[in-house]
């Protein structure tokens, strides 16, 4: 019976992995496995390097002293509640005179269908209860302490800002 090369192994000249001899192909003078082919050939275009890709105008250089997009802090009172401001990606909020519980009706001023409001609490804590224009997750009171983030979306079906997520500064996601 003649000897067969069907199960003979050969080592790839590119990766060093073993393949069956009959599977291997010769590319640029090197024996390689079928999954190692450069097909199509690699692009000659640069993928970019340091300084080739811009971070955009939103971020500032660490050495710059001017601030182009400063996000102001909004001081919230219990009686006035929160009036959304969409000039920035999120609102920095804090209690106007220490920790507060919002008693205004509505707690957050009426919005537009589908509008998203992100609150980032700095310094004094703010408590927002379910009801009066706000629908919190599981109807639980939202306590925002410094570093906490809460996201709301306005829905005209219940005419309320519906809480979609919260991150507490002290216990992480779901706080």
HELIX and SHEET records of a PDB file:
HELIX    1   1 UNK A   21  UNK A   23  5                                   3    
HELIX    2   2 UNK A   34  UNK A   36  5                                   3    
HELIX    3   3 UNK A  137  UNK A  139  5                                   3    
SHEET    1   A 2 UNK A   9  UNK A  11  0                                        
SHEET    2   A 2 UNK A  18  UNK A  20 -1                                        
SHEET    1   B 2 UNK A  25  UNK A  27  0                                        
SHEET    2   B 2 UNK A  30  UNK A  32 -1                                        
SHEET    1   C 6 UNK A  73  UNK A  76  0                                        
SHEET    2   C 6 UNK A  91  UNK A  95  1                                        
SHEET    3   C 6 UNK A 116  UNK A 121  1                                        
SHEET    4   C 6 UNK A 149  UNK A 155 -1                                        
SHEET    5   C 6 UNK A 160  UNK A 168 -1                                        
SHEET    6   C 6 UNK A 134  UNK A 135  1                                        
SHEET    1   D 6 UNK A  73  UNK A  76  0                                        
SHEET    2   D 6 UNK A  91  UNK A  95  1                                        
SHEET    3   D 6 UNK A 116  UNK A 121  1                                        
SHEET    4   D 6 UNK A 149  UNK A 155 -1                                        
SHEET    5   D 6 UNK A 160  UNK A 168 -1                                        
SHEET    6   D 6 UNK A 172  UNK A 173 -1                                        
SHEET    1   E 3 UNK A 100  UNK A 101  0                                        
SHEET    2   E 3 UNK A 126  UNK A 128  1                                        
SHEET    3   E 3 UNK A 142  UNK A 144 -1                                        
END                                                                             
